[in-house]
Amino acid sequence: MVAAATVVLTTGTLVTGTGPNSGDARADRLSFELEAIARVHGVTVWVLVAVTLALVLRLRSLGDTRWGSWLLAAMVTQGGIGYLQFSLGVPPGLVAVHIVGAMVVWCGTLLFHLGLSSRSPGTDDQLVTAGAAAS
C-alpha cells in the first residue's frame, strides 16, 4: 500500500509539473501531455484504492477497523477533488486543496501502515501477519 501511495504521489507531481499551475508564465513545464499524464495518475489512484480496500476488508474480517474506513474516505474525497479540478480546467485554488489532500492521504497511509507494524508481539499476531502480507 505504501509503495502504491508513493507511485500516486510521484505521478501526481508529474501532473502538477506538466499543468498550468507549476510556476509563473515563464516557468518550464514538464513535456508530458496533460491529459495523458493525468490519466496515468488516475489509474495509479484506482490501484491504491483497490489495494487499500482489499487490506481494509481483510483486517475487518480479523476485527480491526482503526484507520481503514477513515483512510478510504479520505482517498475517495481526494479523488473527487482531483476529478473536479481537472473538469474545471485545474483552477489554482482546487489544485492547492488537492495538494493538501495528497498530504492527508499520505500521512493517513503511513499511520495505517505503522499501526499494523507497531502491535505488541502476542497481542494479535494475526493482524500483524495479515497487514504485512497485504502491504
C-alpha positions in Angstrom: 0.0 0.0 0.0 2.8 2.4 0.8 4.5 1.6 -2.5 1.3 2.3 -4.4 0.8 5.6 -2.5 4.4 6.5 -3.4 3.6 5.9 -7.1 0.4 8.0 -6.8 2.4 10.9 -5.3 5.0 10.7 -8.0 2.5 10.7 -10.8 0.6 13.5 -9.2 3.8 15.5 -9.0 4.3 14.9 -12.7 0.7 16.1 -13.4 1.3 19.3 -11.4 4.6 19.9 -13.1 3.0 19.5 -16.5 0.0 21.6 -15.8 -0.6 25.4 -15.9 -0.1 25.9 -12.2 3.6 24.8 -12.0 5.0 28.3 -11.6 4.6 31.6 -13.4 4.2 32.1 -17.1 8.0 31.9 -17.6 8.4 28.5 -15.8 9.3 25.5 -17.8 6.7 22.8 -17.7 7.3 19.1 -18.0 6.8 17.8 -21.5 4.1 15.3 -20.8 0.7 15.8 -22.5 -1.5 16.9 -19.5 -4.5 14.7 -20.2 -2.3 11.6 -20.7 -0.3 12.0 -17.5 -3.5 12.8 -15.6 -4.9 9.5 -16.8 -1.8 7.7 -15.7 -2.2 9.3 -12.3 -5.8 8.4 -12.2 -5.0 4.7 -12.9 -2.4 4.7 -10.1 -5.0 6.2 -7.7 -7.5 3.4 -8.5 -4.8 0.8 -7.9 -4.1 2.4 -4.5 -7.8 2.5 -3.6 -8.2 -1.2 -4.6 -5.2 -2.3 -2.6 -6.4 -0.3 0.4 -9.9 -1.6 0.1 -8.6 -5.2 0.0 -6.5 -4.6 3.0 -9.3 -2.9 5.0 -11.7 -5.8 4.2 -9.1 -8.3 5.2 -8.4 -6.5 8.5 -12.2 -6.1 9.2 -12.6 -9.8 8.9 -10.0 -10.1 11.6 -11.7 -7.5 13.8 -9.5 -4.4 13.1 -11.2 -1.2 11.9 -9.0 1.6 13.3 -7.8 3.6 10.4 -9.2 1.8 7.3 -12.6 3.5 6.9 -11.1 6.9 7.5 -8.4 6.4 5.0 -10.7 5.1 2.3 -13.0 8.1 2.9 -10.0 10.5 2.5 -9.0 8.7 -0.7 -12.4 9.0 -2.2 -12.7 12.6 -1.2 -9.3 13.3 -2.7 -10.2 11.5 -5.9 -13.4 13.6 -6.2 -11.4 16.8 -5.8 -9.0 15.6 -8.5 -11.7 14.8 -11.0 -13.4 18.2 -10.2 -10.3 20.2 -10.6 -9.5 18.5 -13.9 -13.0 19.0 -15.3 -12.9 22.7 -14.3 -9.6 23.3 -16.1 -7.3 23.0 -13.0 -8.1 26.2 -11.1 -5.2 27.1 -8.7 -7.4 27.1 -5.6 -8.6 23.5 -6.2 -5.0 22.5 -7.1 -3.9 23.8 -3.6 -6.8 21.9 -1.9 -5.8 18.7 -3.9 -2.2 19.1 -2.7 -3.3 19.4 0.9 -5.5 16.3 0.3 -2.5 14.4 -1.0 -0.6 15.2 2.2 -3.6 14.0 4.3 -3.8 10.7 2.3 0.0 10.2 2.5 0.0 10.7 6.3 -3.0 8.5 6.7 -1.4 5.8 4.7 1.7 5.9 6.8 -0.3 6.0 10.1 -2.3 3.0 8.8 0.8 1.1 7.8 2.7 1.9 11.0 -0.3 0.9 13.1 -0.1 -2.5 11.5 3.5 -2.9 12.2 3.6 -1.5 15.8 1.4 -4.1 17.5 2.9 -5.7 20.5 4.0 -9.3 20.0 1.5 -11.8 21.2 -1.5 -9.3 21.3 -2.9 -10.1 17.9 -0.3 -11.6 15.7 -2.8 -12.5 13.0 -3.4 -8.8 12.3 0.3 -8.1 12.0 0.8 -11.0 9.7 -2.2 -10.0 7.6 -1.1 -6.4 7.4 2.5 -7.3 6.5 1.4 -9.7 3.8 -1.1 -7.2 2.3 1.3 -4.2 2.4 
